[in-house]
Amino acid sequence: MTRGVVFDLDGTLIDSLPDIAAAANALLGDHGLAALPQSQIGGFVGMGERVFLDRLIAATALDVAEYDTLMGQFITHYKASTGLTTVFPGALDAVKVLKEDGYRLGICTNKPGVPLAAVLDALDLSRWFDVIIAGDTLPVRKPDPAPLHLAFERMGATKGVYVGDSDVDAETAQRAGVPFAFFTEGIRTKPVEDIPHDRAFDRFGDLPAICSEIIQPV
């Protein structure tokens, strides 16, 4: 049996909200608009850059008629915004333990490929993962289960766990038929009890044991 653990990225492995907010507010600044609070911008995250920009436009005086230009400007800011992003405490240690225990490891995120590559490079994370599925790897994105299915397929994993921090991740896991380990300290906009999960944790030191409990040997 090949065991796999696939992680969401933003709000799960990395605390990237400060940089996402910085990119959004840089775009607003380009257009002479006031910055939004980070807490409000956090509510725009999770469904990829197009939904993010849709929500940002709806909340501000950005002109939807300039959508393509706005997207280009936002992606430019987004890929340059890595300096405020950090790995959550204990996350890399948990990844190393899982790797040593023989798990195949992957990332499945709605973050588009260009800013994804920039932040993974800045944090030197790519080397720990066997598979990385970006938001634009396929024509569809989470919560469609196809990206998560692809991650497990490319890892060759026959049993596994998806680790995420949001209702989008929970729905993705449900639709993919994969157990969900819920990190409760990420970018979530709903109460913990309203997000379906198999296990919940707030310390990454608990994750290896959770994965072992969920993925029982056959």
C-alpha positions as CSV (number, residue, x, y, z in Angstrom):
1,M,0.0,0.0,0.0
2,T,1.3,3.4,-1.0
3,R,0.2,6.1,1.5
4,G,-0.2,9.7,0.5
5,V,-0.8,13.0,2.3
6,V,-1.8,16.0,0.2
7,F,-1.8,19.5,1.6
8,D,-3.6,22.7,0.7
9,L,-1.1,25.6,0.8
10,D,-2.4,29.1,1.8
11,G,-3.6,28.9,5.4
12,T,-2.5,25.3,5.8
13,L,1.2,25.0,5.3
14,I,2.0,28.7,5.0
15,D,0.7,31.9,6.6
16,S,0.4,33.8,3.4
17,L,-2.5,36.2,4.2
18,P,-0.2,39.2,5.0
19,D,1.3,38.9,1.5
20,I,-2.1,38.3,-0.2
21,A,-3.4,41.4,1.5
22,A,-0.3,43.4,0.5
23,A,-0.8,42.4,-3.1
24,A,-4.5,43.3,-3.1
25,N,-3.8,46.6,-1.4
26,A,-1.0,47.4,-3.8
27,L,-3.5,47.0,-6.7
28,L,-6.0,49.3,-4.9
29,G,-3.2,51.8,-4.4
30,D,-2.4,51.7,-8.1
31,H,-5.9,52.9,-8.7
32,G,-5.9,55.5,-6.0
33,L,-8.2,53.5,-3.7
34,A,-7.9,53.0,0.1
35,A,-6.5,49.8,1.5
36,L,-8.8,47.2,2.9
37,P,-8.1,45.5,6.3
38,Q,-6.4,42.1,6.1
39,S,-9.3,40.5,7.9
40,Q,-11.7,41.5,5.1
41,I,-9.3,40.3,2.4
42,G,-9.1,37.0,4.1
43,G,-12.7,36.4,3.3
44,F,-11.9,36.7,-0.5
45,V,-9.4,33.8,-0.4
46,G,-9.8,30.1,-1.3
47,M,-11.4,29.8,-4.7
48,G,-8.5,31.0,-6.9
49,E,-7.5,34.4,-8.3
50,R,-10.5,35.0,-10.5
51,V,-13.0,34.7,-7.6
52,F,-10.6,36.7,-5.4
53,L,-10.5,39.5,-7.9
54,D,-14.3,39.3,-8.3
55,R,-14.7,39.7,-4.6
56,L,-12.2,42.5,-4.4
57,I,-13.9,44.4,-7.2
58,A,-17.3,44.0,-5.5
59,A,-15.9,45.4,-2.3
60,T,-14.3,48.5,-3.8
61,A,-14.5,51.0,-6.7
62,L,-12.3,49.0,-9.0
63,D,-13.8,49.0,-12.5
64,V,-15.0,45.6,-13.7
65,A,-14.7,46.8,-17.3
66,E,-10.9,46.8,-16.8
67,Y,-11.0,43.2,-15.5
68,D,-8.2,41.7,-17.7
69,T,-5.9,44.7,-16.9
70,L,-6.7,44.4,-13.2
71,M,-5.9,40.7,-13.2
72,G,-2.5,41.3,-14.9
73,Q,-1.6,44.0,-12.3
74,F,-2.8,41.8,-9.4
75,I,-0.7,38.8,-10.6
76,T,2.3,41.0,-10.9
77,H,1.9,42.2,-7.3
78,Y,1.0,38.6,-6.1
79,K,4.1,36.9,-7.5
80,A,6.3,39.6,-5.9
81,S,4.6,39.3,-2.5
82,T,6.6,36.6,-0.6
83,G,8.5,38.5,2.0
84,L,5.7,38.5,4.7
85,T,4.8,34.8,4.2
86,T,6.0,32.2,6.8
87,V,5.6,28.5,7.2
88,F,3.2,27.7,10.1
89,P,5.0,26.6,13.3
90,G,5.8,22.8,13.2
91,A,4.5,22.4,9.6
92,L,7.9,21.6,8.1
93,D,8.8,19.3,11.0
94,A,5.5,17.4,10.4
95,V,6.3,17.1,6.6
96,K,9.7,15.7,7.4
97,V,8.3,13.1,9.8
98,L,5.7,12.0,7.2
99,K,8.4,11.8,4.6
100,E,10.6,9.7,6.9
101,D,7.6,7.5,7.6
102,G,7.3,6.7,3.9
103,Y,4.4,8.8,2.9
104,R,4.2,10.3,-0.6
105,L,3.5,14.0,-0.2
106,G,1.7,16.5,-2.4
107,I,0.3,20.0,-2.6
108,C,-3.1,20.8,-4.1
109,T,-3.9,24.5,-4.1
110,N,-6.0,27.0,-6.0
111,K,-3.1,29.4,-6.0
112,P,-2.1,30.0,-9.7
113,G,1.2,28.6,-10.9
114,V,3.3,31.8,-11.2
115,P,2.8,33.1,-7.6
116,L,2.9,29.5,-6.4
117,A,6.3,28.9,-7.8
118,A,7.5,32.2,-6.4
119,V,6.5,31.5,-2.8
120,L,7.6,27.8,-2.9
121,D,11.0,29.0,-4.1
122,A,11.2,31.8,-1.5
123,L,10.5,29.3,1.3
124,D,12.4,26.4,-0.3
125,L,9.5,24.0,0.0
126,S,9.3,22.3,-3.3
127,R,11.9,19.7,-2.5
128,W,9.7,18.1,0.2
129,F,6.8,17.3,-2.2
130,D,6.5,14.6,-4.8
131,V,3.6,16.3,-6.6
132,I,2.4,19.9,-6.8
133,I,-1.0,20.8,-8.4
134,A,-1.5,24.5,-8.9
135,G,-4.8,26.3,-9.4
136,D,-4.3,26.4,-13.2
137,T,-2.9,22.9,-13.6
138,L,-6.3,21.7,-14.8
139,P,-9.2,23.7,-16.3
140,V,-11.2,23.1,-13.0
141,R,-10.3,24.1,-9.5
142,K,-11.2,23.0,-5.9
143,P,-13.8,22.3,-4.7
144,D,-14.0,20.2,-7.9
145,P,-12.4,17.0,-6.9
146,A,-10.3,16.5,-10.1
147,P,-7.2,18.4,-8.9
148,L,-7.1,16.3,-5.7
149,H,-7.6,13.1,-7.6
150,L,-4.8,14.1,-9.9
151,A,-2.5,14.7,-7.0
152,F,-3.0,11.2,-5.6
153,E,-2.9,9.6,-9.0
154,R,0.5,11.2,-9.8
155,M,1.8,10.2,-6.4
156,G,0.7,6.6,-7.0
157,A,-1.0,6.7,-3.6
158,T,-3.7,4.1,-3.0
159,K,-4.8,5.5,0.4
160,G,-4.4,9.0,1.7
161,V,-5.5,12.1,3.6
162,Y,-6.1,15.7,2.4
163,V,-5.0,18.4,4.9
164,G,-6.6,21.8,4.6
165,D,-8.0,24.8,6.5
166,S,-11.3,25.8,4.9
167,D,-14.7,24.8,3.9
168,V,-13.5,24.7,0.2
169,D,-10.9,22.1,1.2
170,A,-13.5,20.1,3.2
171,E,-15.9,20.1,0.2
172,T,-13.0,19.0,-2.1
173,A,-12.1,16.1,0.2
174,Q,-15.8,15.0,0.5
175,R,-16.3,15.1,-3.3
176,A,-13.1,13.2,-3.8
177,G,-13.9,10.6,-1.3
178,V,-10.8,11.3,0.7
179,P,-10.5,11.7,4.5
180,F,-10.0,15.3,5.6
181,A,-7.6,16.5,8.3
182,F,-8.7,20.1,9.3
183,F,-6.1,22.6,10.4
184,T,-8.1,25.1,12.5
185,E,-5.6,28.0,12.6
186,G,-5.7,28.9,8.9
187,I,-7.8,31.2,6.8
188,R,-11.3,30.0,7.5
189,T,-14.5,32.0,7.5
190,K,-16.8,29.5,9.2
191,P,-16.8,28.0,12.7
192,V,-14.9,24.8,13.1
193,E,-18.1,22.9,13.8
194,D,-19.6,24.0,10.5
195,I,-16.8,22.5,8.4
196,P,-17.0,18.7,7.9
197,H,-13.8,16.8,8.9
198,D,-12.5,13.5,10.0
199,R,-9.9,15.0,12.4
200,A,-9.2,18.5,13.5
201,F,-5.9,19.8,14.8
202,D,-4.3,23.1,15.8
203,R,-0.7,21.9,16.2
204,F,1.2,20.3,13.4
205,G,3.0,18.1,15.8
206,D,-0.3,16.1,16.0
207,L,-0.6,15.5,12.2
208,P,1.7,12.4,11.8
209,A,-0.3,10.5,14.4
210,I,-3.6,11.7,12.8
211,C,-2.5,10.4,9.4
212,S,-1.5,7.1,10.9
213,E,-4.9,6.7,12.6
214,I,-6.8,7.6,9.4
215,I,-4.8,5.5,7.0
216,Q,-4.9,2.1,8.7
217,P,-2.6,-0.6,7.2
218,V,-4.4,-3.3,5.2
